[in-house]
């Protein structure tokens, strides 16, 4: 039975999973989320009542949360590219970097974007300022961490890079990475050149007008 992925190509967390699928050329059926499609939304709600995505369905089994989906694929649908090292110590570093990108890059970036979608009287200037400050701290920490590294956890592309690619991509749109953080910018360029992420970026291009802060004319 073919894997089904409920997702949207413009979503950063969906791109995280798509990168893993594309890295290993794993066949799957793409069920693109569309809020004006009642049948599709009913399917998603039945699978995961929170209606968050991506959601993976494998022979009747529902798997949620991007990191868990990628680890699940590695266990049940492995391919030539192993995204989590077999050595538990090396795997711990990959998981640690994955959590960094989720919590300290994606979360504040999405805070800024979500706030821009609110009515003026509902906005949270202090929260946005705190989120931008967290991104600055994250960029500074990552710049030091990436000194001498090609990929997030060392020499091999991993789960952590699946997270880093879309999160740094949109974070730089939302809160520009300072030119002084050359290691971060170089890493972001390497991620954009990775065929799996380049494919995800190209598939999302038609949806750039949806970005509420205005998608830049680059990348």
N, C-alpha and C positions, 0 to 999 in steps of 0.2 A: 504494500500500500504506500502511495506517495505521501511524503511529508507535506503538511499544509502549514503555511506561515501567514498568520493574520497580522498585517503590518501596513505602514505607509512609507513610501520611498523618501519622504522629506524628514521623517522622524529620526533623530540622532540615535535613539536606542534601537530602532529598527535597523538602521544602517550598521550598528554594532554587530547584530546577528547576520545581516546580509554579507558583511565582510567575511565572517567565518564560513558561511555557506559557499561563497565564491572562491575562497582560498582552496577549498577542497572539491570544487565543482560538484557539490552535492545536489542532486535533483530534488526539486520541491515545487509545490503549487503555491503561487503567490495569490493570496486573498487580500486584495487591496482595500484598506479601510475607507469607507465612504459614508459619511453621516447622512447622506440623502438616499442611501440604499437600505430600506427597512429590513430586508431579508438578511443582508450581511451583518447589520448591527444586531439583529436578533441572534444570529449564530454566535457572534462575539460575546454577547451578554450571557448566553447559555453556557459558553465555555468558561468565562471569567466575568462574574457580575460587576467587577470594578470597571470593566470596559477599558482597561489599560492594555497597551500593546507595545511590543510584539507578543503574540501567543503562538506557540508551536503545537500542532496536533500530529501525533505519530501513532497510527493504528488504534485510535480511540483514546490514547493517553494525552492529556493536556499538560503542557509544560509552560510555565510563565517566568518572567524576569530574564532579561537579556543574558546576564552572566550565567545563570542556571541553564538556559537554553544552549549556550555554547559548550558548557561542560557536558551537557546531555548528549549533544551531537558527537563530541569526542568519545563518549563511552559507547553509544549505540549505533553511530554512523561515522566511524572514523575514516579519515582519508589520509593522503600522503603528508599533509601538513598538520603536525601535532601542535595544538595551540596551548597546551598545558604540559609542562615537563613531567616525565614519569618520576623523577627524583623529587621527593616531598619538600626538600629544602629549596630547590629551585622553583617549585610550584608555589611555595609560600611567597616568594618575591613577586612572582607574576600576579598572584591574587592581591597582594598588598598594593601594587601599582594600579591594578584594576579598580580597587576601592578608592584610591586617590583620585583617579579620573572621574569616577562616578560622583564622589562626595564633595570634592574640592574644585572641580572644574565644571562638570555638568550641572550640579545643583545650584550654585550661584548664577551660572549663565542663564538657566531657565527661570530663576527668580526675576532677573532683569527683564527677560522677554515677557513673562507672564504679567508683570506689573504694567508693561506698556500696553497690554490689551485691556486693562481696566479703565473704567470711567475715571475722569480726573479726580473726582471727590473720593474715590476708593483707593487711590494709589498710596504707596508706602515709600516715601522718599528715604527714610532712615534705613529701611530694609534693603532698598536698592543700593544705597551707599555702602552698607555693610557687605553686600554681595560683590560689589565691584572691588572693595578692599580685599575680600577673600580671593578673588581672581588674581589680583596683583601679588598677593602672598604666594598663591599657587604657582604663578609664572616664575617667581624668583626661586622658589624651592626646586621646581622642575628644571630650571636652567642649570643649577648646580648639579642636580642628579644626573642630567643627561650628558654632562661633560665626559667624553670618552665612551659613551654608549651609542650604538647605532639604533637600537630599539629600546622600548621602555624597560625591559628587564634584562638587557644585555645584548647578545649577538643574534638572538633568534626572534623572529616575529612571533607574537603570542597573543593570548586572550587580552592582555593589557593593551596591546596596540590596537586591537579591535575596538576597545573603549576609547583610547586616545584619539583615534582618527576623527570620528565625527564630533567629539566633544571639543577638541582644540579647533576644529574647523569652524564651528558655530561660535565658540567663545571669542575667537579673533574678530568675528563680525560684530559681536555684541560689546566687547570691551577689548579694544585693540591691544595686541601683544607689543610691548615696547621694543623698539629696535635694539635696545641694549641686551635683550634676552636672545642672543644669537643662537644658542643651543636649542632653545625652544622653537624658534622659527625654522632652523635647519631641520629639526625633527618633523615639524609640521609639513615641510616640503617633501621630505622622504615619504611620509604617509600619503600625501596627495599623489605621489608618483607610483605608489603600490597599485598594481592592476586591479585588485579586488576593491579597493576604496575608490579608485578612479572611476570604476564602473558604477558604484553606488552614487557618487557625486553626479555623474552624467545622467543617471536615471532620475535624479531629484531636480535637475535643472528646470523643468517646466513649472515647478512649484515655488520657485524663488520669490515671485510676487507676494506669496503668503507670509513671508518673513516680516513681522510687524515693524521692525526697526529699519527696514530697507536693506535688501541684499546688496552688497557692494559689487561694483563692476570688476571683479577679479576672481581668482580661483576658478 
